[in-house]
Amino acid sequence: MPRARKGSAPRKGGQRRRGGARSSAQADSGSSEDEAASEARSTTSDCPSLLSTAAEDSLGGDAVDEQGQQEDLEEKLKEYVDCLTDKSAKTRQGALENLRLALASRLLPDFLLERSLTLADALEKCLKKGKGEEQALAAAVLGLLCVQLGPGPKSEELFHSLQPLLVSVLSDGTASPAARLHCASALGLGCYVAAADVQDLVSCLTCLEGVFSRSCGAGGSTAPAPLHGLFCATLQAWALLLTICPSTHISHILDRQLPRLLQLLSSETVNLRIVAGETIALLFELARDLEEDLIYEDMDALHSALRTLATDSNKHRAKADRRRQRSTFRAVLHFVEGGECEEETVRFGLEVLYVDSWARRRIYAAFKAVLGSGMHHHLQNNELLRDIFGLGPVLVLDATALKACKISRFEKHLCNAAAFKARTKARSRVRDKRADIL
């Protein structure tokens, strides 16, 4: 990450080593933003038979011989790395997909450090000469490499070597929308993790602005449907970089970009409307850290647009989309009017992460989108994520301690039964016709 951020004023959830985790028994309550981002970044690929289910079996579950399993996994990964230079595009895509699955589900920094140059060369060829799906997978693997390696010389060198290609594919209107989408995500995540110079941050922000600003110019409604996912991913990557942007840039960005974001609130795509609303809330959060009594000149129009979306009941929109939109924009409107960001909890293992700001929500969603089901594993073991969310050193627990903390199946059954009974009573009171009379 750019070092200049250390001199800026601290912002809630926007910098590393801020905030923290507290012990709790609350369950994971993922946000609709996480689901939208995961859908926008989903990757599909046909893997060749030589890279089949044996790899997936080696990636999941606890093995009796952990050391032996690790060795088997590394052997498989070596095969995948070798397949990245194969003449067959299908074989290369299969290798990229299996690498993506492995890097998302396991922490392998030592293995990757030894082969960082080999991987960089292979990904460069995939981005240069590959088409569509291959470029998308290569960009996804690049983002995961940065997450695995963390901030440092190796990841910075990797990002600098591939940044021009990411920008080139992202800016190419003839490239596959899926490839451009993943390049936007990789550009944002790579800059967030690996870039150490403020100029790199500014150049990435400018590149991303240039893409989603085109959708703003079109009002978000005349843009082709395949590009809506690209605009969502680009705006999310841009918002992620705002969380580490120097404070001197925030006011200027707010004045320049807020009118464009207001245009996106009228987009035909629910995901784009939601991302635009969440980005508006994030901008206000960052600006209020600099000026507590922030007053936007066109605040009435902003409140009106947010209130309309928070109470939208148009029948031509899907019921699930209306519900998700209303929930998001109620929270956005409440925050813009001076309220607090709704707190969410994420439980993993014996720990709980509190997501209590729009900046932390955007950061969490960005990593969740690329790590998928491996997010909890990385929260437990990846020093980068634990540093970002203020979770402290990795917890080292032996089997005896884990067994002592584990709840028995019978105790879980009792808890679920009690929760079900309480929920049924509460709903019955609301549904009872006599409640209307009372």
PyMOL commands that set and color helices and strands:
alter all, ss='L'
color gray80, all
select helices_A, chain A and resi 3-7+32-40+49-51+53-59+66-83+89-105+109-114+116-129+133-149+153-171+177-194+198-217+225-242+247-264+270-290+299-310+319-336+358-381+383-388+399-405+409-431+434-437
alter helices_A, ss='H'
color red, helices_A
select strands_A, chain A and resi 344-348+351-355
alter strands_A, ss='S'
color yellow, strands_A
deselect
rebuild
show_as cartoon
